[in-house]
């Protein structure tokens, strides 16, 4: 059972990202502030849900949340600042767009950079611990999937409508055959032939 809050009575925003391990496309993040009485038995880490469940929950989250927002960092920016900093920046951009200023941030993972002096707590596997982080994981995942489906129409050879930019054999084979696109992260191990890059990015 997911917990509602770490600090009851405090305006708490859960933050999570999607697309960190992909070879192509932006990294997306979301920030969500849920009402104190929010409950939903289906709400869970987005990776544990079906696609249909994620999109159904997105509608509920957007309708019932006190505030929510999505932040994006492009592939070019990822190449410039690295994926860890890009993931944190995407979460900060999401927080910046919230219509309600949070008093505390719950961050999925173990790394974050302070944002506007808002207190924060990092939580490993936070999307399986707190409702607000789980909600953020669903928004980040579905909005990123929407984007990857859109650009897949322009570059169908890379199978992005299925792999969403992740390093599948078909995706890497397409890179070897057709080369990289403007959406690829050029600092990543795109073809799988560089073990040092694979180690660096955890592929």
C-alpha positions as CSV (number, residue, x, y, z in Angstrom):
1,X,0.0,0.0,0.0
2,X,1.5,3.4,-1.0
3,X,1.8,6.1,1.5
4,X,0.1,9.5,1.0
5,X,2.8,11.8,2.5
6,X,6.1,11.8,4.2
7,X,5.2,15.0,6.1
8,X,1.4,15.2,6.7
9,X,0.1,18.7,6.7
10,X,2.8,19.9,4.4
11,X,2.3,20.8,0.7
12,X,4.3,18.0,-0.8
13,X,5.1,17.4,-4.5
14,X,6.2,14.0,-5.7
15,X,8.7,14.0,-8.6
16,X,9.9,11.3,-11.0
17,X,11.4,11.1,-14.5
18,X,11.0,8.8,-17.5
19,X,13.4,7.9,-20.3
20,X,16.7,8.1,-18.5
21,X,18.0,4.9,-20.1
22,X,16.8,5.6,-23.7
23,X,19.1,6.1,-26.7
24,X,16.7,8.6,-28.3
25,X,14.3,11.3,-27.3
26,X,14.1,13.7,-24.4
27,X,13.9,12.8,-20.7
28,X,10.6,13.8,-19.2
29,X,9.7,14.4,-15.6
30,X,6.6,15.3,-13.7
31,X,5.7,16.9,-10.3
32,X,2.4,16.2,-8.7
33,X,0.7,17.5,-5.5
34,X,-2.1,15.3,-4.4
35,X,-4.9,16.3,-2.1
36,X,-4.7,15.0,1.5
37,X,-7.6,12.6,1.1
38,X,-6.5,11.1,-2.3
39,X,-6.9,7.4,-2.6
40,X,-6.7,5.0,-5.6
41,X,-6.1,1.3,-5.3
42,X,-4.7,1.0,-8.8
43,X,-2.1,3.7,-8.4
44,X,1.4,2.2,-8.5
45,X,4.9,2.6,-10.0
46,X,4.2,3.2,-13.7
47,X,6.4,0.2,-14.7
48,X,4.0,-2.1,-12.8
49,X,1.0,-1.0,-14.8
50,X,-0.3,-1.7,-18.3
51,X,-0.4,1.0,-20.9
52,X,-4.2,1.2,-20.6
53,X,-4.0,1.5,-16.8
54,X,-1.4,4.3,-17.0
55,X,-3.5,6.4,-19.4
56,X,-6.7,5.8,-17.3
57,X,-4.8,6.9,-14.2
58,X,-3.4,10.0,-16.0
59,X,-6.9,11.3,-16.4
60,X,-7.7,10.8,-12.7
61,X,-4.4,12.4,-11.6
62,X,-4.9,15.4,-13.8
63,X,-8.5,15.8,-12.7
64,X,-7.9,15.4,-8.9
65,X,-4.4,16.7,-8.2
66,X,-4.0,20.0,-6.4
67,X,-1.4,20.8,-9.1
68,X,0.7,18.9,-11.6
69,X,3.2,19.8,-14.3
70,X,5.6,18.1,-16.8
71,X,9.2,19.1,-17.5
72,X,11.3,18.2,-20.6
73,X,15.0,18.1,-21.3
74,X,15.9,17.5,-25.0
75,X,18.4,15.0,-26.3
76,X,20.8,17.8,-27.3
77,X,20.7,19.2,-23.7
78,X,21.3,15.6,-22.4
79,X,24.4,15.4,-24.5
80,X,25.6,18.8,-23.2
81,X,25.1,18.3,-19.5
82,X,24.8,14.5,-19.1
83,X,21.8,12.3,-18.3
84,X,22.0,12.6,-14.5
85,X,21.9,16.4,-14.6
86,X,19.3,16.3,-17.3
87,X,17.0,14.1,-15.2
88,X,17.3,16.5,-12.2
89,X,16.8,19.5,-14.5
90,X,13.6,17.9,-16.0
91,X,12.2,17.5,-12.4
92,X,13.2,21.1,-11.6
93,X,11.4,22.3,-14.7
94,X,8.3,20.4,-13.7
95,X,8.4,21.9,-10.2
96,X,8.8,25.4,-11.6
97,X,5.6,25.0,-13.6
98,X,3.4,24.0,-10.7
99,X,0.5,26.4,-10.0
100,X,0.9,25.7,-6.3
101,X,4.3,26.2,-4.7
102,X,5.3,23.0,-2.8
103,X,6.8,23.2,0.7
104,X,8.6,19.9,0.3
105,X,9.7,17.7,-2.6
106,X,9.7,13.9,-2.7
107,X,12.3,12.9,-5.3
108,X,12.4,9.4,-6.7
109,X,16.0,8.0,-6.6
110,X,19.0,9.1,-4.6
111,X,20.2,12.2,-6.3
112,X,18.9,15.7,-6.6
113,X,20.1,19.3,-6.7
114,X,18.4,21.9,-4.4
115,X,15.8,23.9,-6.2
116,X,14.8,27.4,-4.9
117,X,15.7,26.3,-1.3
118,X,12.6,24.0,-1.2
119,X,13.4,21.2,1.3
120,X,13.5,17.8,-0.4
121,X,13.9,14.1,0.4
122,X,15.2,11.5,-2.0
123,X,13.5,8.1,-1.9
124,X,15.0,5.0,-3.6
125,X,12.0,3.2,-5.3
126,X,9.9,6.2,-4.3
127,X,7.4,5.4,-7.1
128,X,6.6,2.2,-5.2
129,X,6.4,4.0,-1.8
130,X,4.5,7.3,-2.2
131,X,1.4,8.1,-4.1
132,X,2.6,11.5,-5.3
133,X,5.8,10.0,-6.8
134,X,3.8,7.1,-8.4
135,X,1.5,9.7,-9.9
136,X,4.5,11.7,-11.2
137,X,5.9,8.5,-12.8
138,X,2.7,7.9,-14.6
139,X,2.5,11.4,-16.1
140,X,6.2,11.4,-17.1
141,X,5.9,8.0,-18.7
142,X,2.7,8.7,-20.7
143,X,3.7,12.2,-21.9
144,X,7.1,10.9,-23.0
145,X,5.4,7.9,-24.8
146,X,3.1,10.3,-26.6
147,X,6.1,12.3,-27.8
148,X,7.9,9.1,-29.0
149,X,4.9,7.9,-30.9
150,X,4.7,11.3,-32.6
151,X,8.3,11.4,-33.8
152,X,8.1,7.7,-34.7
153,X,5.9,8.7,-37.6
154,X,8.8,10.7,-39.0
155,X,11.4,8.0,-38.4
156,X,9.6,4.6,-38.6
157,X,12.7,2.5,-39.1
158,X,13.7,2.9,-35.5
159,X,10.6,1.2,-34.0
160,X,10.1,4.0,-31.5
161,X,6.3,3.3,-31.4
162,X,7.2,0.1,-29.7
163,X,10.6,0.6,-27.9
164,X,10.0,4.3,-27.0
165,X,13.7,4.9,-27.6
166,X,15.1,2.2,-25.4
167,X,18.1,0.1,-26.5
168,X,16.3,-2.9,-28.1
169,X,18.2,-5.0,-30.7
170,X,15.9,-3.7,-33.5
171,X,16.5,-0.1,-32.4
172,X,20.3,-0.6,-32.4
173,X,20.2,-2.5,-35.7
174,X,18.4,0.5,-37.3
175,X,21.0,2.9,-36.0
176,X,23.7,0.7,-37.6
177,X,21.8,0.6,-40.9
178,X,20.5,4.2,-41.1
179,X,22.7,6.2,-38.8
180,X,21.6,8.4,-35.9
181,X,18.7,11.0,-36.1
182,X,18.6,14.4,-34.6
183,X,16.6,12.8,-31.7
184,X,19.4,10.4,-30.7
185,X,21.7,11.1,-27.7
186,X,25.1,11.2,-29.3
187,X,27.0,10.7,-26.1
188,X,25.3,7.3,-25.5
189,X,26.4,3.9,-26.7
190,X,24.0,3.9,-29.7
191,X,25.1,0.7,-31.4
192,X,26.1,-1.3,-28.4
193,X,29.6,-1.7,-29.6
194,X,31.3,0.5,-27.0
195,X,31.5,-1.3,-23.6
196,X,32.8,1.8,-21.8
197,X,29.7,3.8,-22.8
198,X,27.5,0.8,-21.9
199,X,29.0,0.7,-18.5
200,X,28.7,4.5,-18.0
201,X,25.0,4.6,-18.8
202,X,24.0,1.3,-17.2
203,X,22.8,-0.4,-20.4
